[in-house]
């Protein structure tokens, strides 16, 4: 199909099959990663639903903190798996460039790494999420509405 496009570098049938196999492996990995992520979010929802209520007297403060730490860890693990799934999709899309040219594949992979680096370490949302004790607290919800 790609042979008629002028920029496409011709590949043998064996190499084309290897490229398709690699692409399929990336997307299968993404599928299972997203599936595991969804299961972990379901576990987190169950944990949130089973959290000890404020008025429960038989639950100590230490037990509440331990429960909150476990729930936070499950949510963190689910978010991490979601991140892996997204990244695999990003790199799966770059693998499509391999069908055109190995050089385009390398260029696209480098571009994805740069975009991910910027988003992970230099994004606006990261600035908002990182709390520094010297900054003013975020404004609370409108107290008059309550």
MODELLER restraints for C-alpha pairs under 7 A, 6 or more apart:
rsr = mdl.restraints
at = mdl.atoms
rsr.add(forms.Gaussian(group=physical.xy_distance, feature=features.Distance(at['CA:2:A'], at['CA:8:A']), mean=6.60, stdev=0.5))
rsr.add(forms.Gaussian(group=physical.xy_distance, feature=features.Distance(at['CA:3:A'], at['CA:10:A']), mean=6.73, stdev=0.5))
rsr.add(forms.Gaussian(group=physical.xy_distance, feature=features.Distance(at['CA:7:A'], at['CA:100:A']), mean=6.97, stdev=0.5))
rsr.add(forms.Gaussian(group=physical.xy_distance, feature=features.Distance(at['CA:8:A'], at['CA:100:A']), mean=4.46, stdev=0.5))
rsr.add(forms.Gaussian(group=physical.xy_distance, feature=features.Distance(at['CA:8:A'], at['CA:101:A']), mean=6.12, stdev=0.5))
rsr.add(forms.Gaussian(group=physical.xy_distance, feature=features.Distance(at['CA:9:A'], at['CA:100:A']), mean=5.87, stdev=0.5))
rsr.add(forms.Gaussian(group=physical.xy_distance, feature=features.Distance(at['CA:9:A'], at['CA:101:A']), mean=5.49, stdev=0.5))
rsr.add(forms.Gaussian(group=physical.xy_distance, feature=features.Distance(at['CA:23:A'], at['CA:92:A']), mean=6.14, stdev=0.5))
rsr.add(forms.Gaussian(group=physical.xy_distance, feature=features.Distance(at['CA:23:A'], at['CA:95:A']), mean=6.42, stdev=0.5))
rsr.add(forms.Gaussian(group=physical.xy_distance, feature=features.Distance(at['CA:26:A'], at['CA:88:A']), mean=6.23, stdev=0.5))
rsr.add(forms.Gaussian(group=physical.xy_distance, feature=features.Distance(at['CA:26:A'], at['CA:92:A']), mean=5.90, stdev=0.5))
rsr.add(forms.Gaussian(group=physical.xy_distance, feature=features.Distance(at['CA:27:A'], at['CA:89:A']), mean=6.84, stdev=0.5))
rsr.add(forms.Gaussian(group=physical.xy_distance, feature=features.Distance(at['CA:27:A'], at['CA:92:A']), mean=6.66, stdev=0.5))
rsr.add(forms.Gaussian(group=physical.xy_distance, feature=features.Distance(at['CA:30:A'], at['CA:85:A']), mean=4.68, stdev=0.5))
rsr.add(forms.Gaussian(group=physical.xy_distance, feature=features.Distance(at['CA:30:A'], at['CA:88:A']), mean=5.64, stdev=0.5))
rsr.add(forms.Gaussian(group=physical.xy_distance, feature=features.Distance(at['CA:30:A'], at['CA:89:A']), mean=6.53, stdev=0.5))
rsr.add(forms.Gaussian(group=physical.xy_distance, feature=features.Distance(at['CA:33:A'], at['CA:81:A']), mean=6.00, stdev=0.5))
rsr.add(forms.Gaussian(group=physical.xy_distance, feature=features.Distance(at['CA:33:A'], at['CA:84:A']), mean=6.91, stdev=0.5))
rsr.add(forms.Gaussian(group=physical.xy_distance, feature=features.Distance(at['CA:33:A'], at['CA:85:A']), mean=5.35, stdev=0.5))
rsr.add(forms.Gaussian(group=physical.xy_distance, feature=features.Distance(at['CA:34:A'], at['CA:81:A']), mean=6.86, stdev=0.5))
rsr.add(forms.Gaussian(group=physical.xy_distance, feature=features.Distance(at['CA:34:A'], at['CA:82:A']), mean=5.92, stdev=0.5))
rsr.add(forms.Gaussian(group=physical.xy_distance, feature=features.Distance(at['CA:34:A'], at['CA:85:A']), mean=5.56, stdev=0.5))
rsr.add(forms.Gaussian(group=physical.xy_distance, feature=features.Distance(at['CA:37:A'], at['CA:78:A']), mean=4.83, stdev=0.5))
rsr.add(forms.Gaussian(group=physical.xy_distance, feature=features.Distance(at['CA:37:A'], at['CA:81:A']), mean=5.27, stdev=0.5))
rsr.add(forms.Gaussian(group=physical.xy_distance, feature=features.Distance(at['CA:37:A'], at['CA:82:A']), mean=5.60, stdev=0.5))
rsr.add(forms.Gaussian(group=physical.xy_distance, feature=features.Distance(at['CA:40:A'], at['CA:74:A']), mean=6.67, stdev=0.5))
rsr.add(forms.Gaussian(group=physical.xy_distance, feature=features.Distance(at['CA:40:A'], at['CA:78:A']), mean=5.18, stdev=0.5))
rsr.add(forms.Gaussian(group=physical.xy_distance, feature=features.Distance(at['CA:41:A'], at['CA:75:A']), mean=6.46, stdev=0.5))
rsr.add(forms.Gaussian(group=physical.xy_distance, feature=features.Distance(at['CA:41:A'], at['CA:78:A']), mean=5.86, stdev=0.5))
rsr.add(forms.Gaussian(group=physical.xy_distance, feature=features.Distance(at['CA:44:A'], at['CA:71:A']), mean=6.18, stdev=0.5))
rsr.add(forms.Gaussian(group=physical.xy_distance, feature=features.Distance(at['CA:44:A'], at['CA:74:A']), mean=6.01, stdev=0.5))
rsr.add(forms.Gaussian(group=physical.xy_distance, feature=features.Distance(at['CA:44:A'], at['CA:75:A']), mean=5.90, stdev=0.5))
rsr.add(forms.Gaussian(group=physical.xy_distance, feature=features.Distance(at['CA:47:A'], at['CA:71:A']), mean=6.19, stdev=0.5))
rsr.add(forms.Gaussian(group=physical.xy_distance, feature=features.Distance(at['CA:52:A'], at['CA:64:A']), mean=6.95, stdev=0.5))
rsr.add(forms.Gaussian(group=physical.xy_distance, feature=features.Distance(at['CA:90:A'], at['CA:112:A']), mean=6.96, stdev=0.5))
rsr.add(forms.Gaussian(group=physical.xy_distance, feature=features.Distance(at['CA:91:A'], at['CA:109:A']), mean=6.79, stdev=0.5))
rsr.add(forms.Gaussian(group=physical.xy_distance, feature=features.Distance(at['CA:94:A'], at['CA:105:A']), mean=6.02, stdev=0.5))
rsr.add(forms.Gaussian(group=physical.xy_distance, feature=features.Distance(at['CA:94:A'], at['CA:108:A']), mean=5.55, stdev=0.5))
rsr.add(forms.Gaussian(group=physical.xy_distance, feature=features.Distance(at['CA:94:A'], at['CA:109:A']), mean=5.84, stdev=0.5))
rsr.add(forms.Gaussian(group=physical.xy_distance, feature=features.Distance(at['CA:95:A'], at['CA:105:A']), mean=6.20, stdev=0.5))
rsr.add(forms.Gaussian(group=physical.xy_distance, feature=features.Distance(at['CA:97:A'], at['CA:104:A']), mean=5.79, stdev=0.5))
rsr.add(forms.Gaussian(group=physical.xy_distance, feature=features.Distance(at['CA:97:A'], at['CA:105:A']), mean=4.81, stdev=0.5))
rsr.add(forms.Gaussian(group=physical.xy_distance, feature=features.Distance(at['CA:98:A'], at['CA:104:A']), mean=6.63, stdev=0.5))
rsr.add(forms.Gaussian(group=physical.xy_distance, feature=features.Distance(at['CA:98:A'], at['CA:105:A']), mean=4.67, stdev=0.5))
